[in-house]
Amino acid sequence: MKFFLDSANIDEIEEIASLGLLDGVTTNPSLVAKEDGQSSFKEIIKKICKIAKGPVSAEVISTTYNEMIEEAMVLSKIDKHVVIKLPMTKDGIKATNFLSKKKIPVNVTLIFTASQAILAAKAGAAYVSPFVGRLDDISADGMNLISDLSQIFGNYGFHTEILVASIRSPEHIVQSSLLGADVATLPYSVMLQLFKHPLTDIGIEKFLSDWNKK
């Protein structure tokens, strides 16, 4: 499974990259808005691409087809690693079809049903982003969607990758990997949780204590 960091924070991205764990980055307007207002959106994406050296999803803010295409063409020129992030709407799917034919990779976001993901895959999306945490929030089971997508994409040989988003815990990552998801995009806080287990901390403390008694 590939690990993407769901962040626009340069310090966080540099740290995870230094660990050798960064396969790519996903961003969105909310994440970018939280960062230093001195840099433009394009400047932030350019910085991220230089660090990540892998797919970097840059989301459009347009909602109509023509505006999406216009915005996507500008974003795609920032760096060869840029992936255009489009919403799961009719205009978004139309734009996905257009951009995929231009060999510009697209990540269709805000996926909540298998039928939505099928449409995105048929339109040529490089990635679909099912939001498992938000499904869990409304008492649905986000992992059921990942299971369905793994089977459906396997049945028909779709090349679209399943990019699990809205991850809330390490358990989401483990379950997604067991179900065959291709990518997990993690908030920085969840990435750090992957390292932690109380027995690991206890074990280290015991080893050090025993050593110091020599």
Order of alpha helices (4+ residues) and beta strands (2+ residues): beta-alpha-beta-alpha-alpha-beta-alpha-beta-alpha-beta-alpha-beta-alpha-alpha-beta-alpha-beta-alpha-alpha
